[in-house]
Amino acid sequence: MSSWVIFDADASPLSLFADRGMRRFWLRALLAPRVAWSWREHALSLYRRHGAAIPNARVLSKPLHGYLRRGLNPATRASALVEHYRLFGSLLSSDCLRAFCAGEPLELARLAGRKGAFFRLYFINSTMVQTQREGECTLCLAREGWPTILSRVTVNLCAVDGRLSLAIGGLQGPRAGHNREVIAATRDLFGLRPKDATLLAARAIAEGLGASVHAVGDALHVHRTLPDDPKVASYDAYWRERGANAGGPFGFVFPPLAAPARPSSARDAAKLAIIEGAGGFLAANRRISS
């Protein structure tokens, strides 16, 4: 069997070109063959070791185009991917990593809203929710029983200045046409906006891991935006609104998350449920040192 078989040792070489994603991977791999092969080997080993299906073109193509933040070359992107999974495996259990590689949603919290509404906050592989260029792990908020994801925050684990860090590579709302659902969700969550809920969850996980929190600014985001387009929200403005300061390799750095106070409102109670849910997730999934 040809050594050029990228996906599976038992795959037919002709099958490599049957899928558009595979063809795209091949074309990109020609530009950085060593990086493509090295990441392919690492990804296959990781997924097989944890009993997950063979990674698809979305996973294998990550170092070959814009990933996490602008300005990284293919080798640096591959290093960021390897470092993320090294840290993930050192901090969280094998069962957690196995479920993550398999694309299973890992629940962080179930939030009770107004008039019987419930929302799920969960953690999932970014390839499952179309945010694979912004990082590996996506925290999502969705109303129970509805298909629309109301907010997605995508993060990577990394080291910044020798310290464990969580880097936010992107914050996405639902696709166009779902603004009313976001407004309704905010109302049902007592004024807590979906994007604030997912950002809070990311910061709570970082706090539980003892990690600093960095966030990509407008200038470094992998998806180029049109600054004059009123439909495109500014990352810089949102991060500042939420207390981040300019600086660091991604553009912004958040201060440590303040300890939750006793809730004085239903909105505060929802925020506390998110923080406690993140803490419970880490407690259940932390790797036990041997």
N, C-alpha and C positions, 0 to 999 in steps of 0.2 A: 504494500500500500504506500502511496506517495507520502513523503514527509510534509507535503504542502497541505495535507488535510488539517484544517484549522479546528473544526468543531468536534469531531469524534473519530477515533481510530477506525471505526467500522463503517464510516460514511462513504458513500460513493463520491469520487471526485466531481462527477457531473452535478451532483446535488448541491455542491458548493455555489453554483451559479443559478440555481432554480429560484432562489429567493432574492428579492430586491435588496434586503438588508445585507445578505451575504455578499452580493455583488459590490455593494457600496463599501463593505468592510475590506474586500480584496483590493479595490482601487485605492483606498486610503492606506492600506498596509504597504503598498508599493513605495509610498513616500517615507515610511519609517519602519522597514521590515524587522529590524532588531527589537525595537520597542513592541511592535505588534506580536512578534513571536514570544517574547519574554512575558508580556501580560497575558497572552493566550495560555501559556503553560501555568502561570500562577493562578489564573481564574479557573481553569479546568481542575487543577489540584484542589483548590479551595472548595469548589462546589461538589466535587466527587467525595472529598473527605467528609463532608457534612451531609451526604445523602441527597443533595439537590439535583435537579435536572441539569443537563449540560447548558452552560450559559449561552444566551443567544447573541445575535449581532449587536444589539444595543449595549450589552455588557462588554463585549470584546472590542468595540469601536471607541470606547471612552477615551483612551489616551491619544486617539488619532484626530480629534477635532477639539474645539473649545470645550474646556471642562473646568468646573469649580470657579475659576476666575480668569480673566483675560491676562495675557502676557506669559503664560506657561508654555514651554515647548513639549513635544511628545514625551521625552524622557522624564521631565519633571512631573507631568501629569501621571505617568505610570508610577512614579515614586510616591506621589500623593495617594494613589489608589492602594498600593501595597501597604503604605504606612497606616492608612485608615483601617484596613482589615487586620493588621498586626495589633493595633490598639484595641479594636473591637474584640478580638479574640483573647486579649489579655485582661479585659475588663468585664466582659459578659460571657455567660455560659455557652457551652457547645450547643445545647439545645436551642438557645436563643439565636445563635448564628446560623444553625441549620434551618430554622423556620424563616429567618430573614432571607437567606439565599434562595429558599424555595418560593419566595414571594408571598408568604403568609402575613396577614395583618396582625400585629401584636398590640393588643389593647392597652392603653394607658389609663383611660378614665371614661366613665359613662356619666354624662352631665344631665341633671334634671333641670328642665326649663319651665316656662310658664304653661299652664293649662295642659299638663300631661305630655309636653314635648320632651324628647330625649335626644341627646347627641352623643356620638362616639368620637373619641379622640384616640387615634391609633398611629402606630409606627410601622413603616413598610419600606421595602426596597423601592428606590426611586424609579426603576424601570417599569414598575407596575402602574405608576400614576403620571407618566410622561414628563418627569422632571430629571431625567438621567444626566443631563449636561450640567446640572447645578450641584451635584453631589450624590452621595450614596443612600442616605437615609432620609426619608420624608415623613414628617409628622402631619397628619391629616385630621380635619374635622368634618364630619358629615352628620346630617340629621338621620336618625334611625328610620329605615324604610325608604329613604330617598337615595337615588343614585348619584346626585350631585355632590362633589367634594367642594366644600365651602372655602377651605383654605389649605394651602400646602407650604410648609416650610422645610427646605431641604438642607441637610447639614453633613459635614464630614468631621471625623476626629483627626486631629493633627497635633504637631508640636510647634509652638511659637516661642522663640527665645528659650527653648528648653523646657517649657511648661506645657502640660496637657491642655489642649484647647479644643473648642468646638467652633467650627467655621460655618456660618450660614451663607450658602451660595445662592440662595434664591427664596423668594416669598411670592407665591402665586395664588390668586383667587380662582374662582370657577371660570369656565369659558364664557365668552360673550353671551348675553341673553339671560343671565341668571342673577342680575342685580336685585330683583325683588326677593329672591330666596335669601340672599345675604342680609337684606334689610329685615326680613321676617325673622331670620335666625338671631340677629342682634337684639331684636325686640324680645324674642323668647328666652334669650340668655341674659335678660335684665340689663341690657345695654352693653354687654361684653361683645366686642366685634370678633368675628371668626378669626381674622388674622392676628388679633391680639391674643386670642386663646392659644393658637399654635405657637406663636413666638414665646409666650409664657411657658408653654410646655418644654420648648427647646432650652430655654434658660434654666428651668427647674432641673432638667436632666443634667445639664452642665454643672449646676451647683451640686447635685448629688454625686457627680463624678470628681468634683474638685477641679473642674476645668474652667478656664477663662472663655469668654464668648466674643468672637469676632464676626463681623458681618460685611458682606461685599457692598461697596458703594456703586453709584451709577457708572463711574468711569471704568470700573473693573468687572462689571457684570458680563457674563459670557454671551448674553443676548443683547445685541446692539439695539438701542432704542432711539427714538426721535425726540430730542429734548423739547421741541416746540409742539409736540403732539399732546393736546390736553387730556387725551384718553390714557396716556401712559403716566402712571404714578412715579414719583421720585423715591428711590430707595433712600437717598441721603436725607430727605426731609422726614421720612418715616422713622428712620433709626434715631435721628436727633429728637424727634417727638417722643420717642420711647426711652430717652435718657442716655443714648450712646454718644461717645465722643469720637471725633475724627482721629485716626491713627492706626497703626498696625499694618500688616501686609495685605489686608483685605479692604481697608478704608475706614472701618469703624470698630470700636471696642466698647462693649457694654460693661458697666460696673457690676460688682457682685449683686446677686438678687437678694433683696431685703427679706429677712425672716417674716413669714406671714403672721399678721396680727389676727386677733379674734375678729371674725366677720361682723361688720356692722350693717351689712346690707345683703340682699340676695346676690348682687353682682360680686361682692367680695367673697361670698360663700362659693360661687362658681369658680372664682380664681383659686381659692383654697383647695377645692376639689381637684383642680388641675395639678397643683403643686403636690398634693398628697398622692394623686394618681401616679405622677412621675416617680415619686419616692417609692411607692409600692412596687412599681415596675422594676426599678433598679434592685430593690430588696429581693425580689423573686428571681431575678435573672443575673445577679452579680456572680462572677466566676469565683469559685471557692479555691483559695490558695492551698496548694499541697504542702 
